[in-house]
Amino acid sequence: MLKITFAVGAQVVFTLRHRRNPCHVALQCLGKLDVKSQIGPKLPSSTFLNEIVSNSCCTHLSVRCYAKNKDKKSNKGQKKISIDENFLAEHLKYNAMKTEMEKAVAALKNNYIKNLSLRSSTGALDSLPVTFEGDEYLIQDLAQIVRKNPKTIILNMISFPQAIPAVLESLKASGMNLNPQQDKTSIFIPIPKVTKEHRENLSKGAKALFIKTKDTIKELQNKNIKLLKDNDSLATDLVHTLQDQITAVADKYVLEAQRIMEEKQNELKGDS
């Protein structure tokens, strides 16, 4: 029995190596064909096995080849980086970078409070930025803000009438779903109702502000990495390690900004 098994196995290997017809080899091993074996003497015939092979046309001889699992690639590069602040402070202006990233997240919070509320308020308009003649101002610096009634806010632009187009543009781009109307040197701002559409527009505004914050953080990340790469006194391995650390710090603040955005969106949509 051992000799038969060895012979059959050897014939299979020979078939794969020389691309011979597997049916021919199977029948030869089982004694179906009276052909001289390529490896050794013809094996004893078996009527039972001959019938199986004849009925199945030798289709039961198969070889399975397993490809490498490509999904394993996606798991690479996902190692968790432990941030060593002392290590970073030794090689770059880490505290300055960290402070700027914290400011970006704080500015996002502040923008959400002032510019993305379900009800427009005079307080939200006070600090709305306006770009005028190459400089940035707040609306309160250019206009007198008056709440005529619960449904209308008026901006008196008599002191800076030339700034009216810039103020109108800023109001429309504020993300507060405002539709300002000009009447001579006054701008009337109807306060929008809290509709589903209004909530969705505010939610989109929240995402737009988050993207700006994310871009600011990533710019700080890239700026500091570039400074490291330009420093010829640092070894390549050290630069790679520091780069991973800086990226981990930036990712941490981006995740914090994303969490704040999601909380604000839930609030605006009424999910919280």
Stockholm file with secondary structure:
# STOCKHOLM 1.0

chainA/1-272         MLKITFAVGAQVVFTLRHRRNPCHVALQCLGKLDVKSQIGPKLPSSTFLNEIVSNSCCTHLSVRCYAKNKDKKSNKGQKKISIDENFLAEHLKYNAMKTEMEKAVAALKNNYIKNLSLRSSTGALDSLPVTFEGDEYLIQDLAQIVRKNPKTIILNMISFPQAIPAVLESLKASGMNLNPQQDKTSIFIPIPKVTKEHRENLSKGAKALFIKTKDTIKELQNKNIKLLKDNDSLATDLVHTLQDQITAVADKYVLEAQRIMEEKQNELKGDS
#=GR chainA/1-272 SS CHHHHHHHHHHHHHHHHHTCCHHHHHHHHTTCSCCCCSSSSCCCCCHHHHHHHHHHTTTTCCCCCCCCCTTHHHHTTCCCCCCCHHHHHHHSCHHHHHHHHHHHHHHHHHHHHHHCCSSCCHHHHHTCEEEETTEEEEHHHHCEEEEEETTEEEEECTTCGGGHHHHHHHHHTSSSCCCCEEETTEEEEECCCCCHHHHHHHHHHHHHHHHHHHHHHHHHHHHHHHHHHTCTTSCHHHHHHHHHHHHHHHHHHHHHHHHHHHHHHHHHHTCC
#=GC SS_cons         CHHHHHHHHHHHHHHHHHTCCHHHHHHHHTTCSCCCCSSSSCCCCCHHHHHHHHHHTTTTCCCCCCCCCTTHHHHTTCCCCCCCHHHHHHHSCHHHHHHHHHHHHHHHHHHHHHHCCSSCCHHHHHTCEEEETTEEEEHHHHCEEEEEETTEEEEECTTCGGGHHHHHHHHHTSSSCCCCEEETTEEEEECCCCCHHHHHHHHHHHHHHHHHHHHHHHHHHHHHHHHHHTCTTSCHHHHHHHHHHHHHHHHHHHHHHHHHHHHHHHHHHTCC
//
